[in-house]
């Protein structure tokens, strides 16, 4: 169990302070697959525990997940953490991996950790790093870190340091570790979003609920004269955003609501042009959502993404549902459009807004 303690401490690299809730254990001798985690891996015959947390950070609440499988002398784990931006440049990748290493070591500083191996790796096109860390006593950790878009995975094995007296392919700790890590595979986001069970997210402050294919990030951004923009976002096959802000005054009539929606659309287009992505309008239609006026907008940008947005006004509150996804290949169906609309159309009020 000492090895388990060391590995748990080490792999909690992503969070300064984590409030976690442990779910019931399940036993498995088969492949472990997670649509939200977008990975699959082969665990041995041992008990699997899932630990989830949403620690507060400078950019909001970031979802943190750990899957741990414990045998009498060996601990297997997979950890993944989502960040608000894609880590899509060499500098960002290096910073993410360096931060993972530094945070890991700091959390086991009392165990006198020593890195005895460290080198860069690439798995299925994803950049990463291998670490082998020796702790005082009889504990050794071998782990791989991978960066995939906005997500960092850390998976590895904690074992005794000493080799068993009789070493063969079935009980050599290095061989066991390599065999486990080699089974780790990332599930493509489109496949994960289409096959997974989506989770309902509810905002008591916003007065709404909506479904995401995973655990979203919550953050608050300045919105000029309108105060704060409250944003809940999740990135996988698409970038899914649910947001709201309170306008400084309640539009006095339908014409004023339409003017507000016009101005917001113009602002979106101006921002897109400034960012050099040249929006091309596909469609724009008026709508009514539970009696409240709004708009549905689609436009394509020069990066090949399609932006779909439903916006409506309730008193002085503006709700915005946005899904940004790659353009569908007509020969392959409309998978991205279906996922985008699934998210947007899952929006519901918590009670009637007039009564909130």
JOLINZI-V233463 format. One record per backbone hydrogen bond with DSSP energy under -1.0 kcal/mol. CO is the residue of the C=O (numbers start at 1). NH is the residue of the N-H. If there is no record, write none. Layout:
# JOLINZI-V233463
co;nh
CO;NH
CO;NH
This chain:
# JOLINZI-V233463
co;nh
1;5
2;6
3;7
4;8
5;9
6;10
7;11
11;13
21;52
26;48
32;41
34;38
34;39
38;187
39;34
40;185
41;32
44;46
46;28
47;70
48;26
49;68
50;23
51;66
52;21
53;64
55;62
57;60
60;57
61;218
63;82
64;53
65;80
66;51
67;78
68;49
69;76
74;71
75;158
76;69
77;156
78;67
79;154
80;65
81;152
86;88
89;93
90;94
91;95
92;96
93;97
94;98
95;99
96;100
97;101
98;102
99;103
100;104
101;105
102;106
103;107
105;108
108;111
109;112
111;136
114;134
117;132
119;130
121;128
123;126
126;123
127;147
128;121
129;145
130;119
131;143
132;116
132;117
133;141
134;114
139;135
140;159
141;133
142;157
143;131
144;155
145;129
146;153
148;151
149;87
150;83
151;148
152;81
153;146
154;79
155;144
156;77
157;142
158;75
159;140
168;172
172;176
173;177
174;178
175;179
176;180
177;181
178;182
180;183
181;184
185;40
188;192
189;193
190;194
191;195
192;196
199;212
201;210
203;207
203;208
207;350
208;203
209;348
210;201
212;199
217;233
218;61
219;231
221;229
223;226
224;227
227;223
229;221
230;244
231;219
232;242
233;217
234;240
238;236
239;324
240;234
241;322
242;232
243;320
244;230
245;318
253;257
254;258
255;259
256;260
257;261
258;262
259;263
260;264
261;265
262;266
263;267
264;268
265;269
266;270
267;271
268;272
269;273
270;274
271;275
272;277
273;276
277;302
280;300
283;298
285;296
287;294
289;292
292;289
293;313
294;287
295;311
296;285
297;309
298;282
298;283
299;307
300;280
301;304
304;327
305;301
306;325
307;299
308;323
309;297
310;321
311;295
312;319
314;317
316;247
317;314
318;245
319;312
320;243
321;310
322;241
323;308
324;239
325;306
329;332
334;338
335;339
336;340
337;341
338;342
339;343
340;344
341;345
343;346
344;347
348;209
349;351
352;355
353;356
